[in-house]
Amino acid sequence: MSDHANLENKKFSNILVAIDGSEQSFNAAEYALELAKVYGAKLFAITVSYIPATAGLTQKQVLSKGLVEDGSHAAAQASETWFDNFIQNAASKGVDLRPELVNSARPVNYVILEYAEEHNIDLIVIGTRGRTGFKRLLLGSTASSVVAYAHCAVLVVR
């Protein structure tokens, strides 16, 4: 059987996208949403954050805080608006979206890889560079590490 035939028979049932507030992660999230619709897959959207205890905050508030780079009010509002639209878009497309904030002091790539294994993810969608990426790098260190060590397929989105 050819590689092409193997791809045609591939079925993704659990897709993971990591969102950090960067344009690349938003692009990856939109791409992952479309793939989840096509495959009828569950979409896990995680934000890895170093936010301490989140008692008293709703998941949406925590996620929007995790999506902002500088903590400014305008950035917080933009992230929250984007995330609200993403949730509505997923619902309108019939995609089972499971957003989650993961607080951790461990490196982001480790958290993404561990989460993927624990949740039986068969495709990870990730942006080329995150908030801390350098424009001159083709592939950020987190994306590069996920590609190198993931137990499943990884799609890198520009």
Residue, then its C-alpha position, 0 to 999 in steps of 0.5 A: m500500500s502506498d503512503h498516499a493510500n495510507l493518508e487517505n485512510k487516516k482518521f483523526s479523532n482527537i486533535l490538540v492545538a496549543i494557543d499562546g496568544s500569538e498570531q501563529s497560534f491563532n492561525a493554528a487554532e483556526y486550521a485545527l478547527e477546520l480539521a476537527k470539522v472534516y474528521g468529526a474529531k474532538l478538538f482540545a485547545i490548551t493554553v499553557s500558563y504560569i498563572p498562579a492559583t486561579a480561584g474565583l476566575t471562570q475558565k474563559q477569564v483564565l484562558s483570555k488572561g493566558l492568551v495575552e502577552d503584556g497584560s494590557h487591557a486592550a490585549a486582554q479584550a482582543s484575546e477574549t473577543w478572539f476566544d469568544n469567536f473561536i468558541q462560537n465558530a466551533a459550536s456553529k461547525g458542530v465541533d466538540l471543543r474542549p478548552e483547557l488552561v494548564n498551569s505549570a512551571r515545566p517547559v511548554n513543550y513538555v506540557i504539550l507532549e504530556y497532555a497529548e499522550e494523556h488524552n490520546i491525541d492523534l494530531i497536534v496542530i501548532g504554530t511555527r513560533g509563539r509569543t517569544g519567537f524570533k522573526r528570524l527563526l523558521l521554527g520556534s523551539t517549542a514547535s521544533s521540540v514537539v515535532a521531534y518528540a511527539h508520539c503522534a502526527v504534528l502539523v505546523v501552521r504558519 
